[in-house]
Amino acid sequence: MYRTIITRQARLFSTSPAVRKSVIDSAKDAAKKVDRTVSDQVVKGIEKGEQAAHKVKEVLPESAGQAKGQAQELKGEAKGKASEVTGQAKGKKEELKGEVKSKV
């Protein structure tokens, strides 16, 4: 058995003076943080505006033809509801008329 000599390599350490920020560098860093915060808030506001615009576009008709179609549809629904209420009123009238005749 041969024994080999393990040689250790000496690790070289180097030291440097502590990095210190000047007042100007500190002010620059603070300005960058403020700028980043403000720009993040502006971006959020723009995104909210885009979302609101998208929702408005979904609700509003895209063309005059589509608006007319929606108007006709609502008109038809209103006529149907009006005739339904008229029929109910006539039915109630006849019902009350029958009750009055039976009491007299």
C-alpha positions as CSV (number, residue, x, y, z in Angstrom):
1,M,0.0,0.0,0.0
2,Y,1.4,3.2,-1.1
3,R,0.5,6.2,0.8
4,T,0.1,9.3,-1.2
5,I,0.5,12.6,0.3
6,I,-2.5,14.7,0.0
7,T,-1.5,18.2,-0.5
8,R,-3.8,20.9,0.5
9,Q,-4.1,23.9,-1.6
10,A,-3.9,27.1,0.3
11,R,-7.0,29.1,-0.3
12,L,-6.3,32.7,-1.0
13,F,-8.5,35.2,0.6
14,S,-8.7,38.7,-0.5
15,T,-10.3,41.6,1.3
16,S,-11.6,44.8,0.0
17,P,-12.7,47.8,1.8
18,A,-16.4,48.0,2.6
19,V,-18.5,49.5,-0.2
20,R,-20.1,52.6,1.1
21,K,-22.8,54.5,-0.7
22,S,-22.6,58.2,-1.0
23,V,-25.5,60.5,-0.3
24,I,-26.0,60.8,-4.0
25,D,-26.2,57.0,-4.5
26,S,-28.7,56.7,-1.7
27,A,-30.8,59.5,-3.2
28,K,-30.7,57.7,-6.6
29,D,-31.8,54.4,-5.0
30,A,-34.7,56.2,-3.2
31,A,-35.8,57.9,-6.4
32,K,-35.7,54.5,-8.2
33,K,-37.9,53.0,-5.6
34,V,-40.4,55.8,-5.7
35,D,-40.4,55.7,-9.5
36,R,-41.0,52.0,-9.5
37,T,-43.9,52.3,-7.0
38,V,-45.6,55.1,-9.0
39,S,-45.2,53.3,-12.3
40,D,-46.6,50.1,-10.9
41,Q,-49.7,52.0,-9.7
42,V,-50.1,53.7,-13.1
43,V,-49.9,50.4,-14.9
44,K,-52.6,49.0,-12.6
45,G,-54.8,52.0,-13.3
46,I,-54.3,51.5,-17.1
47,E,-55.2,47.8,-16.8
48,K,-58.4,48.7,-14.8
49,G,-59.3,51.2,-17.5
50,E,-58.8,48.6,-20.2
51,Q,-61.0,46.1,-18.3
52,A,-63.7,48.7,-18.0
53,A,-63.6,49.5,-21.7
54,H,-63.8,45.8,-22.6
55,K,-66.9,45.4,-20.4
56,V,-68.5,48.4,-22.0
57,K,-67.8,47.0,-25.4
58,E,-69.4,43.7,-24.4
59,V,-72.6,45.5,-23.3
60,L,-73.0,48.0,-26.1
61,P,-74.0,46.9,-29.6
62,E,-71.3,46.8,-32.2
63,S,-73.3,48.2,-35.0
64,A,-76.5,50.1,-35.8
65,G,-78.1,46.9,-37.2
66,Q,-77.4,45.1,-34.0
67,A,-78.8,48.0,-32.0
68,K,-82.0,47.9,-34.1
69,G,-82.3,44.1,-33.6
70,Q,-82.0,44.5,-29.9
71,A,-84.6,47.3,-30.0
72,Q,-87.0,45.1,-32.0
73,E,-86.5,42.3,-29.5
74,L,-87.2,44.5,-26.6
75,K,-90.2,45.9,-28.4
76,G,-91.6,42.4,-29.0
77,E,-91.1,41.5,-25.3
78,A,-92.9,44.7,-24.2
79,K,-95.8,43.9,-26.5
80,G,-96.0,40.4,-25.2
81,K,-96.0,41.6,-21.6
82,A,-98.6,44.2,-22.4
83,S,-101.0,41.6,-24.0
84,E,-100.4,39.3,-21.1
85,V,-101.3,42.0,-18.6
86,T,-104.4,43.0,-20.7
87,G,-105.5,39.3,-20.7
88,Q,-105.1,39.1,-17.0
89,A,-107.1,42.3,-16.5
90,K,-109.9,41.0,-18.7
91,G,-110.0,37.7,-16.9
92,K,-110.1,39.5,-13.5
93,K,-112.9,41.8,-14.9
94,E,-115.0,38.8,-16.0
95,E,-114.3,37.1,-12.6
96,L,-115.5,40.1,-10.7
97,K,-118.5,40.5,-13.0
98,G,-119.5,36.9,-12.3
99,E,-119.2,37.5,-8.5
100,V,-121.3,40.6,-8.6
101,K,-124.1,38.9,-10.6
102,S,-124.1,35.9,-8.2
103,K,-124.4,38.3,-5.2
104,V,-127.3,40.3,-6.7
